[in-house]
Every structure is written in C-alpha cells, then in structure tokens.
Amino acid sequence: MKPRDLLRLIWANLVRMRGRVVMTGMGVLIGTAAIIVLIALATGLQQSTMGGLSDFGPINQITVLPGAYMQAFGGEGAGFRSDAILTPKKLEGFSRIDGVVTVTPVEQFLGSKTLRFNRLVGSSSILGIDPRAVRDMGIEMERGSDRLNRDTVIVGARVAETFADPRRRESGAENAPDLFGQTLTLEMTRTNDEDRDETRIVKLRVGGVLKERGGQDDNSIFLDIDTFEDLNAWSTGKRVDRRALGYSQAILIVNDPKLMLQIESSLITNEGFYAYSARSTLAALNMIFAIIQAVFGGIGAIALIVAAIGIANTMVMSILERTREIGLMKAVGATNRDVMSIFIGEAGAIGVLGGIGGVVFGIAVSKVIDLIAMAYINAELAASGATSSGGAESIAVIPLWLPIFAVAFALVIGLISGIYPALRAVQLNPVTALKYE
Amino acid sequence: MARRKQASFITIRDLKRIFKLGDTLVRAVDGLDIDVAEGEFLCLMGPSGSGKTTLLNMIGGLDRPDEGVITVNGQTITELDENALAVYRRQQVGFVFQSFNLIATMNALDNVKFPMIFAGVSEVERDERARDLLGQVGLGHRMHHKPTELSGGEQQRVSLARSMINRPKILLGDEPTGNLDTRTGTEIMEIIQRLNQQGHTIVIVTHDPRVSTYATRTVHMLDGQIVADNAAPL
C-alpha cells in the first residue's frame, strides 16, 4: 500500500466515524492543552525569575571566599575548611591553575565614610583590587583608561546614578553627573583611642568609567589594593596581615567556559573554599526550573495518558463495528502489515489532530491567563505606587519547542494506544470476520 | 464455452479441515482430492455442513487446512506464510459473497477500487479499471451510488466488478445468488458465465440447482467428501 493511499484511507475512516473521533480527540486536546499551559507557566516563572536575577555579574568570573566564611553560615561539615585562607601566596597558586587568566584579591571598605562630588553625596561600595589584574579581567571601559594608581580610581557604570543632592533627594540616571575626569572626595571617620572622632579626607580622581557589565561591579568604585589597604588601616586603626589572615574575597578570571565549573568545584571540594559564579548559579537555577517543568509537564502527561485509553477504547469499538470490513480487506489481499498500518494510523491521527487542537487551545488559554494575570499585577503595582521598570514580564511563556513537542507526544501516545486494537484487527480470522453480524 | 485444458490448474490432495465445536470434532473437509482444470466452471453443491464453503475458503487462501496440499497454478498455497498468502489472494483470486460485503460508506466506484489500494495500483489506473469494469457489469450510470442506494442485484454486480479488479485467474463465489430473486440471480449468473467464457476459472458454492446449469462441472459433497462428480476425466 502506498503511503498516500494509506493516509487517504485513514482520513476517510476518521471522517466516517467523526462523532467519536471528535469526542476522543477532545481528550487528547485537553491533555495536550494542559501540557502547554503548565509548561508555559513554568517557563514564564523561569524567565521572570531569571530576568529579575540578570545581575549575576560577568560570566567569566569565579568569586572565591575563605572556607571560614561558609562555616560561619552553618556550612560546617559541607567540606568548607577554616584553613582555606586567601593569602597572597594562595592567590599566586590560583593564577597557575590551568585556564585561570588572572587573579585579584577584592576587599570592600567597611569603615565609616561619605563620598562627595561637589554638593552631591554618593553611596557606592569602595573596592580594592590588584591593578595588575585589571587589564586581564576583560573589563571594557566606557571612557578613559583601566589604569589604577595611588590617586586614580575606576568607577562602575552606575556609580554616577547614586550621587544625589541630600536636600533634594533626587537620584537616577537622568540626574546623574558626569564623573569622568572629576575628583571625588572620600571622607572617612574613625573614633580614636581617646574616644574622639577623627576625619580624614582623600581625593580620588576618576580615571575611567566601566561599561555596564551587570552585578555588583556597576555600583562599585575600584581602588588600587595598596591605596585601599592604607585607607583601611587608617579607618580600622590596624593593618591586616594578609599573609596570615588572607583576603576576604578573590576573583578568578577564567576565559575557557568549559573549565569554569570544573575549577569552581575543585576549589570547593578539594581546597575547602566557598566559590560561586554566574555560570554555576545559572546552572543550578536552570536545573531547578527544568525539574519544575518536568513535574508540570508530567501532570499534563497524565491527562494525555488517560486520553490514550480513550483512543484505544474508540479503536476497539471501531474494530468491532468494522469486523466484516477487516475480513474483506484480508480477502482482497491486504497484508497484516496493511491492516496494522490502517488502525495504528487512525489512532495516531486522532492523537495528532487532538494534539494540534490542544496546542491551539493551550496557547489561547495561556494568552488569556497572561492577560488576566498581567492586568492584576499591573493594577497591584499601580495601587502600591511602585514604578516598576517596564512592568512585569509575561506569566506564561511558550518556547518554540513546546508546541512541536506536544504534538509529537500526542502522536506517539496515539500510535501506542493503537497497537492493541490493531493487533486485534490483525488476529481476526477472515472467514469468521466476513460472516460477523 | 472455454475449452477445458487437460492440465490441472487447482490440485487438491488429501485435504482435511477439522473444527472443534465444544467437545466434538467436526470434520468439515475430510481427506478430499480434486483437480480443477484452467477455465473450468465448477459448482460445489451439497447440504449445509457438507464442507463446501470450507473447501472454497481454503482454495481462496482465507483458511488453512489441517492436513493436505493445495496447489494453484503451480504454487503450493498451503506452504505460504501470511504475507505470501495475502499476495496470493490479491493476485490470483476474486471473491463474491452471498451478502456482498460492500463497504457501506463508499460508493460503487470506490468499493470496486478498494482492492487495488493494497496492490499499489496508481490512482489514475484504479479509476480507469474500476469504471471499465462497472461498465461491463452494466453499472456505468450508477457508480457514484452508495450500496444502500443500490438493489441487491446491483450490489452483487459491484461486488463482481470488485472481485475482478486485480485481474485474478480464479473467481470464487459463496452463494452469490443466495440473497437475490430469481431474475437478478440469473443476471448475475450470466455475468459469471461470461467471465468463465473469457477464460476465468470459476468455483461456486450453491444450494440452487439452477446455478449448476451454468457450470461445466458439478461436484456434490457430503460430510467433507466428494460423493458425485460429473467431470470429464482429466
């Protein structure tokens, strides 16, 4: 039998029993639509979550913290070691790991400070990094140079936005001053041994502005680590011995993505450090969302499996009714394979038709859910007076693979549910089938 | 009338078919031997349960014997597997049944074309051949009618056209006039006789003595065996 003839015959048979096909197909439609809607919601959840967390920072960075840091957070027993300390010697060792381009310590200024630019007051973090590492970090400059020295700093892309006049409380991109080439004033305060407040003022010239790169860097002012150590020593009253106590954080730049996760997990499991990167965080989150999608999809699939039983039932009934016809097919020379193909084909076609209907219906339902949910969310936002940047994203997102997968799944379900009825048809004895009343 | 050829076209030796009905064994065909020449018009007669339909079904490859050998046109069909037997049914035999067995949802033309689907004949040729055959049985004007819109005689003519569509050498009929009145029965038998004259080998099972008048040979069966045969010696 030619494929075209087979398809025509299947179609003619479906048209013949259309009432039942429609009802059986409805079962498949509902199952498929459930899969579409549930996975669309899971995907929407993933996208809005991931979209909200887009500030994971640059993709080629691994941030390393001493093992003691995690122990302090109850990470004991998970392999974090208190002797995992970020000493200069250790950092030197990190830089020799295969795939590591450069390593820099990162220290954040924790003393009491005020940042000023003319009358404006800013609220950025002040970080000390190794000036030799800056070039290799792949940092892109919006303006100026990436050179750091005693009195020159680099500022993140959004540092300017943090500056505002304290009396007018206006900040944001439109009021942001142009800091490039300007001099910021760092006003540090400490309490001395006689319980008296002392103030020291340091001038910092902005030698470069970073391109926006996501993460904490955008809101940070970068200082040469030596300058930083001096300021820190003045502010805290003592100089930290890094060779004994180590830095509080280090950043490794790895330019081979394939080595990223490997280096990261080696730092954790082999050396007892705590390490994280945008890549591993994303990987972990994606894993969670994949599980959510699978669970949601599985719930939809149950509906489809119920529908499969409906298809099998319809086909068995149809074979009973068409017993004589099956006898006739055999008498006029249809092979068992022909008979199999016809009945499995009919079941598969019910699956596909229901599947296509389900995709259309599922997409429509997703859009309706989206409209209602977005209207609700935007109304809530408006009521709470929040000015969300661009409003919330979609609640239900249908990735391109989903409709294709759903129809294919419905087809497979249909084909499988046709096997048993088709086998029954094949096993009919043509002599008795032709006499069946 | 076609001249009977002297070689055997259908050869049956020691054929046995036993059915189990509850606890009893029914010997539907019980050690039967027969030779049918090409172009013969054989009429199988006998009371109900004499095994004539069972014999017909086995010749047509719809049923398999428990013992014995059937050779048709040099091919031992009792040795064929399911697939080869389907091909045999498709190429070598055409069936007509007492109750026509037309597909109710298809019109006459599609019913006639139906067997050619499994033979892989092209759509154009299917249409041509089916129209031609329907014309030959006098239904050229009614080919778009559904079986329910046709009389019994017309339905059996559609069924005859269908049986001939793959150009088989053998026509097998199981009471083809059983559901028809005398006049339409006669019309059908005349068509079958014409097919015989064109060279087809015909085997018809019937209760009706008038049918046997068209045959070149009549065999009477009883209890699965031949009890009378008016054949000329091969």
Interface residues (C-beta under 8 A of the other chain):
Chain A: M1 K2 D5 L9 A12 R16 R324 E325 G327 L328 M329 K330 A331 V332 G333 A334 T335 N336 R337 D338 N429 P430 V431 L434
Chain B: N57 G60 L62 D63 E82 N83 A86 V87 R89 R90 Q91 F95 F97 N101 I103 T105 M106 F114 P115 I117 F118 A119 G120 E123 R162 N166
